[in-house]
Amino acid sequence: MRTIYWAGDSTVKTNLFVTFPQTGIGQAFDRYVKPDVVIYNHAENGRSTKSFLAEGRLPAIDENIQKGDFLFIQFGHNDEKLEDPLRGTHPDGDFIDNLGIFVETAKKHGAYPVLITPLERRLFATDGTLKTPSAHEPYVKAIFEAGKRFETPVIDLWSISRAFLAKEGDAETIQYFMHTVPGEYSRAPEGQVDNTHLKYAGAMTFAGMIARELIRMGGVYAELIAEPEALNEAVKIEING
């Protein structure tokens, strides 16, 4: 048996029925792994690297992760909130330091850490192009710096998802995010427009992108993924345009 531990925010979290149809990437990822792979998703709404550590959420991973396991580390959305002293981190400072704490937690047990850049938000300009610059960019750069500093592989979900959103366009990509109409769901009777969080189709699509990247990485990472030859057919992904 192999185990994946996941640390992250609401874009990754496993949701209960009370937040349906919201679905996290980590929640959908079990559809892509082999039967002997177990996933423990510790991602939680609103967490940054800073608040995840401050709230004592990492010890639950530290106490259980073992040699040969995996720790997927996916933050950025809430680290950007510099106006919030409990969550905001600086991309050139404590954000990288905090990522190092996660990485070293995995490595000291002989586990494999993987850094994952944040999912791009679905924000289009009036001309139909994605808005630039993206608020994620400094943190994406920092994650790559952390990857070099701590000798840890990086999956660039930000770039891949941004390319996907740009190609598919404004109207087509609504289906992947938490856009609902009035009366559609009791939890949001007036409807909602949410360009950050995902419905099931979005979680499956972006989880599939991560699975594709693990296959590209090869070795122990590729061995996690079931039916790799069928992945392109199962998920609507175009990484290379």
C-alpha positions in Angstrom: 0.0 0.0 0.0 1.2 3.5 -0.9 -0.1 6.7 0.8 -0.5 10.2 -0.4 -0.9 13.0 2.2 -2.2 16.3 1.0 -1.7 19.7 2.6 -3.5 22.7 1.1 -6.5 25.0 1.0 -10.1 25.0 -0.1 -9.2 24.3 -3.8 -7.9 20.9 -2.6 -10.2 20.1 0.3 -12.5 17.1 0.6 -16.0 18.5 0.9 -18.9 17.1 2.8 -22.5 17.1 1.4 -23.3 20.5 3.1 -21.0 22.3 0.6 -22.2 20.3 -2.5 -21.5 20.7 -5.4 -18.1 22.2 -4.4 -15.4 19.6 -4.9 -11.7 19.8 -4.2 -8.8 18.6 -6.4 -7.6 16.3 -3.7 -11.1 14.9 -3.3 -11.2 13.9 -7.0 -7.7 12.7 -7.2 -8.5 9.2 -6.0 -10.2 8.6 -9.3 -6.7 8.6 -10.9 -4.6 6.4 -8.6 -4.2 2.7 -8.5 -6.3 0.6 -6.0 -3.5 0.2 -3.5 -3.0 4.0 -3.1 -4.6 5.6 -0.1 -5.1 9.4 0.1 -5.3 11.4 3.4 -6.4 14.9 2.5 -5.6 17.4 5.2 -6.4 20.5 3.1 -8.8 22.9 4.7 -10.7 26.0 3.7 -8.9 29.3 4.0 -5.5 28.0 5.0 -2.2 29.4 4.0 1.2 27.8 4.8 1.3 30.2 7.8 -2.1 29.3 9.3 -1.9 25.6 8.5 1.3 25.5 10.6 0.1 27.8 13.3 -3.0 25.8 13.8 -1.0 22.6 14.4 -2.3 20.8 11.3 1.1 19.4 10.2 1.7 17.1 13.2 -1.2 14.9 12.0 0.9 14.2 8.9 4.2 14.1 10.7 3.1 11.5 13.1 1.8 9.1 10.4 3.7 9.6 7.1 6.2 6.8 6.5 9.1 5.9 4.1 7.9 5.7 0.6 4.7 7.8 1.1 4.1 11.1 -0.7 3.3 14.6 0.6 1.6 16.9 -1.9 2.0 20.5 -0.8 -0.4 23.0 -2.6 -0.7 26.5 -1.2 -0.8 30.1 -2.5 -4.3 31.4 -2.6 -4.4 32.5 1.0 -0.7 33.3 1.4 -1.5 36.2 -1.0 -3.7 37.8 1.6 -1.1 40.1 3.0 -3.7 42.2 4.7 -4.5 39.3 7.0 -1.7 38.8 9.6 -2.8 35.3 10.4 -2.5 34.1 6.8 -0.5 36.4 4.6 3.1 35.5 3.8 5.7 37.2 1.6 6.7 35.2 -1.5 10.4 36.0 -1.1 10.4 35.3 2.6 8.3 33.3 5.0 6.3 31.6 2.2 9.4 29.8 1.0 10.6 29.1 4.6 7.2 27.6 5.4 7.3 25.4 2.3 10.6 24.1 3.5 9.0 23.0 6.8 6.5 20.8 4.9 9.3 19.4 2.6 11.6 18.5 5.5 8.7 16.9 7.3 8.3 14.4 4.4 12.0 13.9 3.8 12.9 13.1 7.4 10.6 10.1 7.2 11.9 9.0 3.8 8.7 10.2 2.0 8.5 12.0 -1.3 7.4 15.7 -1.1 5.9 17.3 -4.2 5.3 21.1 -4.5 2.2 22.1 -6.5 1.6 25.6 -7.7 -1.9 27.0 -7.1 -4.8 26.6 -9.5 -5.4 29.7 -11.5 -8.6 31.7 -10.9 -11.1 32.0 -13.6 -10.9 35.7 -14.2 -11.5 37.0 -17.7 -11.2 40.5 -19.0 -14.0 42.1 -21.1 -12.1 41.2 -24.3 -12.3 37.5 -23.4 -8.7 37.0 -22.4 -7.5 36.0 -19.0 -6.7 39.0 -16.8 -3.1 39.8 -16.2 -1.1 39.9 -14.2 -2.2 37.0 -12.0 -2.0 37.5 -8.2 -0.5 34.0 -8.1 2.6 34.8 -10.1 5.0 35.9 -7.2 4.0 32.8 -5.3 4.4 30.5 -8.3 7.9 31.9 -8.7 8.5 31.3 -5.0 7.4 27.7 -5.2 9.9 27.1 -8.0 12.6 28.7 -5.8 11.6 26.5 -2.9 11.8 23.5 -5.3 15.4 24.4 -6.1 16.4 25.3 -2.5 14.9 22.1 -1.0 15.6 19.8 -4.0 12.0 19.0 -4.5 10.0 18.4 -7.7 7.4 21.0 -8.7 4.1 20.5 -10.6 3.2 23.8 -12.2 -0.6 23.5 -12.0 -0.9 27.3 -12.3 0.7 27.4 -15.8 -1.2 24.4 -17.0 -4.6 25.5 -15.7 -4.1 29.0 -17.0 -3.3 27.7 -20.5 -6.4 25.5 -20.3 -8.6 28.4 -19.2 -7.2 30.7 -21.9 -7.8 28.1 -24.6 -11.3 27.0 -23.6 -12.5 30.6 -23.0 -14.8 32.5 -20.7 -18.2 30.8 -21.5 -16.9 27.2 -21.8 -15.0 27.3 -18.4 -18.0 28.4 -16.3 -19.0 24.7 -16.0 -15.9 23.9 -14.0 -16.3 26.5 -11.3 -18.8 27.2 -8.6 -21.3 29.2 -10.7 -24.9 28.3 -9.7 -28.3 29.9 -10.6 -31.0 31.0 -8.2 -32.9 28.0 -6.8 -30.4 25.4 -8.1 -29.0 24.5 -4.7 -30.5 25.1 -1.3 -27.1 26.1 0.2 -27.0 29.1 -2.1 -30.7 29.9 -2.9 -29.8 33.2 -4.6 -27.1 31.5 -6.8 -23.5 32.3 -6.7 -20.5 33.3 -8.9 -17.3 31.8 -7.6 -14.2 31.8 -9.9 -11.9 30.1 -7.4 -13.7 26.9 -6.2 -14.6 24.0 -8.3 -17.5 21.7 -9.1 -16.9 18.0 -9.7 -16.1 18.5 -13.4 -13.5 21.1 -12.6 -11.9 19.0 -9.8 -11.7 16.0 -12.1 -10.2 18.1 -14.9 -7.5 19.8 -12.8 -6.8 16.6 -10.8 -6.2 14.9 -14.1 -3.6 17.6 -15.0 -1.7 16.7 -11.8 -1.9 13.0 -12.6 -0.6 13.7 -16.1 2.4 15.6 -14.6 3.2 12.7 -12.3 3.3 10.4 -15.3 5.7 12.8 -17.0 7.9 12.8 -13.9 8.3 9.0 -14.1 9.6 6.6 -11.5 7.8 6.3 -8.2 5.5 9.2 -9.1 4.2 7.7 -12.3 3.6 4.4 -10.5 0.8 6.0 -8.5 -1.4 6.6 -11.5 -3.9 4.0 -12.8 -4.6 3.6 -16.6 -2.0 6.2 -17.7 -2.6 5.3 -21.4 -6.3 6.2 -21.1 -5.8 9.5 -19.2 -6.0 11.7 -22.2 -9.3 10.2 -23.3 -10.8 10.3 -19.8 -10.1 14.0 -19.0 -10.4 17.1 -21.2 -6.8 18.3 -21.0 -4.5 20.0 -23.5 -1.3 20.9 -21.7 0.7 21.8 -24.8 -2.0 23.8 -26.6 
